[in-house]
Amino acid sequence: MKMRIAVTGASGFVGRAVVRELLSRGHEVHALVHSRGVGIDGVRTFPGNILDAEALARAMDGCAGAVHLVGIIRERPERGVTFKSIHDEGTATVVAAARRAGVDRLVHMSALGARADAPAEYHRTKHAGEQHVRNSGLKWTIFRPSLIHGPDSEFIQMETALALKRMAPYLFMPYFGRGLLGRRGTGAVQPVYVGDVARLFADAFEKDLAIGRSYDVGGPDRLTWPELHRICSAVMTGRARAAVPVPAWAALALARIMPASLLPFGRDEVMMSLEDNVCDIAPLVRDFGFAPQPFEQSLRSYWQDGRGS
């Protein structure tokens, strides 16, 4: 059944992929955009942000469904952009707007590792956002992805700059490691291709069995950060580059004393990289009928198409 669906975060990396997938299935899309258009034909855009109840009301007018994608990986307190304001308060505002607009179906993007007692504020506020969705009274589905990758992702842009020696440190590819010298290991992730994530979000509107359920989302590969660096550099340059640890304690110390604008990472990014961000995808595969693509296979596909460089 074709629907009118409101999408928050539509101009972002994941948002554009979800919008394209929804349009390809004949849905009408209302996109809430903050500062730029979506750049996709056939989308009706509504200026505003997720803390603007009036803008949300305009975007959700006449919509039967909504997709909430907005999230941040780094705070900008001087701009009022914090994990709490976006993940917690923002989600509460979106849920309230959806209820007022008579939206029936809500599909929400959380994050793998979201929980009340997480060491990272990012995960704690993602958990708080989930509670607003669960208590909304709407027909909801929550997806909790591990690292999402694709040609326009910040992760692939970072890997490209490191692999091609366009970004310091130029002699190696760094990662945060445990221990005095950073050599006592790091976390693992299950990278999942953005096209597979978009497919899941669109599929959710067609599957009643997904109502009232949350799904952990990942690809089939469990990879540490050094393994990710080696795969990316091998695909991008034809040769795996050295991956060298940076002690997490030193990175956290820098994050405490230096302005956020002067660092390419934040405290929560360091802490989350030390945790295993992996999951059992069997329930996802069972209910949605497909398995996400392996990391290296999908990376090679879009890199060779010239979309990753």
C-alpha positions in Angstrom: 0.0 0.0 0.0 1.4 3.4 -1.0 1.7 5.9 1.8 2.7 9.5 2.5 5.7 9.2 4.8 7.5 12.0 6.8 11.2 11.6 7.1 13.4 13.4 9.6 17.1 13.6 8.8 16.2 13.2 5.1 19.2 15.2 3.9 21.8 13.1 5.7 23.7 10.1 4.5 21.2 7.5 5.7 18.3 9.7 5.1 19.0 10.1 1.3 19.2 6.3 1.0 15.9 5.8 2.8 14.2 8.5 0.8 15.3 6.9 -2.5 14.1 3.5 -1.4 10.7 4.8 -0.3 10.3 6.7 -3.6 11.2 3.6 -5.6 8.3 1.8 -3.9 5.8 4.5 -4.9 5.5 6.2 -1.5 5.1 10.0 -1.2 7.9 11.6 0.9 7.7 14.7 3.1 11.2 15.6 4.2 12.1 17.7 7.2 15.3 19.5 6.3 17.4 21.7 8.5 19.7 23.7 6.3 19.8 22.1 2.8 17.6 20.3 0.4 17.5 16.6 -0.1 18.7 16.8 -3.7 16.3 14.1 -4.9 13.5 14.7 -7.3 9.9 14.0 -6.2 10.4 14.9 -2.5 8.4 17.7 -0.8 10.7 19.5 1.7 9.8 21.3 4.9 12.4 23.6 6.5 12.9 23.2 10.2 14.4 20.9 12.9 13.2 18.2 15.2 12.8 20.6 18.1 10.5 22.8 16.1 7.0 21.5 16.8 5.4 23.7 14.1 7.8 22.6 11.4 7.1 18.9 12.4 3.4 19.5 12.2 3.7 20.9 8.6 6.0 18.0 7.5 3.7 15.3 9.0 0.4 16.8 7.8 -1.6 14.1 6.1 1.1 11.4 6.6 0.3 7.9 7.6 3.9 7.0 8.4 7.0 8.6 9.7 10.7 7.7 9.8 12.9 9.3 12.5 16.6 9.2 11.6 18.1 12.3 13.2 21.2 11.6 15.3 24.6 13.1 16.0 28.0 11.5 16.8 29.5 14.6 18.3 28.1 17.4 20.4 28.3 21.1 19.7 27.1 22.6 23.0 27.8 26.2 21.9 25.1 25.6 19.2 22.7 23.8 21.6 23.4 20.5 19.8 23.9 17.9 22.5 23.1 14.2 22.7 20.3 14.9 25.2 18.7 17.6 23.0 18.8 15.6 19.8 18.4 12.0 20.8 16.2 12.4 23.9 14.3 15.7 23.7 14.2 15.6 19.9 12.7 12.2 19.7 10.1 13.1 22.3 9.1 16.1 20.1 8.9 13.9 17.0 6.7 11.4 18.8 4.4 14.1 20.1 4.1 15.6 16.6 3.4 12.2 15.0 0.6 11.6 17.5 -1.0 15.0 17.0 -0.8 14.5 13.2 -2.6 11.2 13.3 0.5 9.3 12.1 -0.2 5.5 12.5 3.3 4.0 11.8 6.7 5.1 13.1 10.0 3.6 12.2 12.9 4.8 14.4 16.6 4.6 14.1 18.4 4.0 17.4 21.9 2.6 17.8 23.4 -0.8 18.7 24.6 -0.6 22.3 21.9 1.8 23.4 21.2 1.2 27.1 20.5 3.1 30.3 23.8 2.2 32.0 26.1 2.7 29.0 29.4 4.5 29.6 28.8 6.8 26.7 26.2 9.6 26.8 25.5 8.9 23.1 24.2 5.4 24.0 22.4 6.5 27.1 20.5 9.2 25.2 19.7 6.8 22.3 18.2 4.5 24.9 16.1 7.4 26.3 14.9 8.1 22.7 13.8 4.5 22.4 11.6 4.8 25.5 9.7 7.7 23.9 9.0 5.6 20.9 8.0 2.5 22.9 5.6 4.5 25.0 4.2 6.5 22.0 1.0 4.4 21.5 1.9 4.3 17.8 2.7 1.2 15.7 6.5 1.4 16.0 9.6 -0.5 14.9 13.1 0.3 16.1 16.3 -0.5 14.3 19.6 -0.5 16.2 22.4 -0.5 13.7 26.1 -1.0 14.2 28.5 1.0 12.0 26.7 2.1 8.8 28.9 2.5 5.7 28.5 3.7 2.2 30.1 6.0 -0.4 28.9 9.2 1.3 29.4 8.1 4.9 31.7 10.0 7.3 33.4 6.6 8.1 34.3 6.0 4.4 35.4 9.6 4.0 37.7 9.2 7.0 39.1 5.8 5.7 39.7 7.3 2.3 41.6 10.3 3.7 43.7 8.0 5.9 44.3 5.3 3.3 45.3 7.8 0.6 47.5 9.9 3.1 45.3 12.9 2.8 44.9 13.3 6.6 47.4 13.0 9.5 48.9 10.9 10.7 50.3 10.1 7.3 52.5 7.1 8.1 49.8 4.9 9.6 46.1 4.5 10.2 45.3 5.1 13.9 42.7 3.5 16.2 42.1 3.8 19.9 43.4 1.0 22.0 43.3 -0.2 25.6 46.2 -0.2 28.0 49.2 2.0 28.6 50.5 1.9 25.0 47.1 1.1 23.4 48.1 -2.4 22.6 45.6 -4.3 24.7 42.9 -4.5 22.1 39.9 -2.5 20.9 36.3 -3.0 20.1 34.7 -4.9 17.2 31.9 -3.7 14.9 29.5 -5.3 12.4 29.5 -2.8 9.5 26.3 -2.8 7.5 25.8 -1.3 4.0 23.5 1.8 3.9 21.5 0.3 1.0 20.6 -2.7 3.2 19.6 -0.3 6.0 17.4 1.7 3.7 15.7 -1.6 2.5 14.9 -2.5 6.1 13.3 0.8 6.8 11.1 0.6 3.7 10.3 -3.1 4.4 9.1 -2.2 7.9 6.1 -0.4 6.5 5.1 -3.6 4.7 5.6 -6.1 7.6 3.0 -6.2 10.4 5.2 -8.7 12.2 7.8 -5.9 12.8 5.3 -3.7 14.7 6.3 -3.3 18.3 9.7 -4.9 17.8 13.3 -3.7 17.9 16.0 -5.2 15.8 19.7 -5.2 16.2 21.2 -4.5 12.7 24.7 -5.5 11.5 26.5 -7.1 8.6 27.8 -10.7 8.7 31.4 -9.6 9.5 32.7 -8.9 13.0 35.7 -6.7 12.6 38.1 -4.8 14.9 39.2 -1.3 14.0 42.7 -2.5 12.8 40.9 -5.1 10.6 38.6 -2.4 9.2 41.6 -0.2 8.4 43.5 -3.0 6.7 40.5 -4.0 4.5 39.7 -0.3 3.6 43.3 0.5 2.7 43.7 -2.7 0.7 40.6 -2.0 -1.4 41.4 1.7 -1.8 45.1 1.5 -2.6 45.8 -2.2 -3.4 47.9 -2.6 -0.3 47.0 -2.9 3.4 48.5 0.0 5.4 49.8 -0.3 9.0 47.2 0.2 11.7 48.8 1.6 14.9 47.0 2.1 18.3 46.7 5.4 20.1 46.2 4.9 23.8 42.6 5.6 24.7 43.5 7.2 28.0 45.6 9.8 26.2 42.8 10.5 23.7 40.3 10.9 26.5 42.7 13.3 28.3 42.9 15.4 25.2 39.1 15.4 24.8 38.8 16.7 28.4 41.2 19.6 28.1 41.0 20.7 24.4 38.2 22.5 22.6 36.0 20.1 20.7 36.5 22.1 17.5 40.3 21.4 17.6 39.9 17.6 17.7 38.8 15.2 15.0 37.1 13.0 17.7 35.1 13.3 20.9 35.1 11.6 24.2 32.1 9.4 23.4 33.7 8.2 20.1 36.8 7.0 22.0 34.7 5.2 24.6 32.4 3.6 22.1 35.3 2.4 19.9 36.6 0.3 22.9 33.3 -1.6 23.2 32.2 -4.5 21.1 29.4 -3.2 18.9 28.2 -6.6 17.6 24.9 -8.5 17.6 22.9 -11.5 16.6 21.3 -10.8 13.2 19.3 -14.0 13.0 16.0 -12.4 14.1 16.5 -9.7 11.5 17.2 -12.2 8.7 14.2 -14.3 9.8 11.7 -11.5 9.8 12.9 -9.5 6.8 14.0 -12.4 4.6 17.5 -11.2 3.5 21.0 -11.0 5.0 23.0 -7.8 4.8 26.0 -7.8 2.5 29.5 -8.6 3.7 31.7 -5.5 4.3 34.5 -6.0 1.8 32.1 -7.1 -0.9 30.0 -4.0 -0.7 32.9 -1.7 -0.2 34.6 -3.1 -3.4 31.4 -2.7 -5.3 30.9 1.0 -4.7 34.6 1.9 -4.6 35.1 0.3 -8.1 32.1 2.2 -9.3 33.9 5.4 -8.4 31.5 6.3 -5.8 33.8 6.0 -2.9 36.8 8.1 -3.9 
